[in-house]
């Protein structure tokens, strides 16, 4: 998703599958503004946010997720795709070079 924003793709979709719920967000990014649309219990809601702020908040959430899984003793050896949460600084270039 962060790479999609970097490539200035206007439409992306994020899916959050889990054992307890299934959620999907549709994101539309135009002129530095991201609109997030989702549907919960047949009620559609939309949030509009500056793209840079959205990216910063998403990175904070990913960092918190990383810290939490470390606290409960997960790592590269016992959590599939853990590496995706490591070195989140690699995404800072998106903010610096995005032109958003």
N, C-alpha and C positions, 0 to 999 in steps of 0.2 A: 504494500500500500504506500509506504514512504517512497519507494522507487517510482511508483506510478505518479505521485505528486511531482517528484523531481523531473520526470519526463514530460510534465505538463499535460498528462492525459486528463481529459475533462471528466471522465466517468470511471468509477471503480466500485467494486462491491466487496464487502468484508462479511465473512460468515463466521459465526461463533457457535459451533456445535458443541454440545456437552451432554452428559447423562441427564441433566436436569432441565435444560431449556435449549431452544434453537433460536438463534437470532441472526438476522442479516441487516446490514446497513448498505444503503446506496449513497455514494458520495459523488457530488458534482462540484468540480473546482473550476471557477471562472474568475479571471482578473483578481487573483489573490484572495478570493473568498471561497470557502468550502461550505456547501450545504449538505447536511447529513439527514437522510430520511430513513425512518424505520417504522415498522408496523408491529404493535403489541396488542394482543387481544382485539384485533380488527380495528384498532385506533391508530391512525397514521399521524406521526409527529415529525416535525422538521426543526433542525437547529442550524443556524447560520453562524459561522465563525471565521475570523481571519485565518487563512491557511497557515501562516507562520505560527500563530498561537496554537492552532490545532496540532501541528507537528511537535511543538515543544511539549504540550501536555501529553501527547501520545508517548513521546520519549520518556517523560517522567513516569508514566504508568509502566512502561516496559522495564525501567530501572527498578521500580518498586517490586515488580514481579520477580526480577532477577534476585533481589535481596531476600525476598521471602522464601524462594525455593532453596537458597543457600542456607537460610536459618533452619529449615527442616531437613537439612543434610542431603539435598539433591545436588548432583554435579554431572559432568559429561559422561561419567560411567554408568549412572543409574537413571538418567532422564533423557529420553529421546529428544533430539533437537535443542538441547540445552545451549549449545553453541550459538544459537540465534539470539540469546539474551546477553551474550558476552560482548564486550567491546562496543557498547552502544554509541560511543563517541564517533564511530565510523559514519554515523548519520548526520553529524554536525555540519558536514559539507552541504547537505540539502538546504539548510537554513542560510548558509553563507552564499551559496551559488544559485539559489532557486530563482531569483529575480521576481519573487512573488511580492 
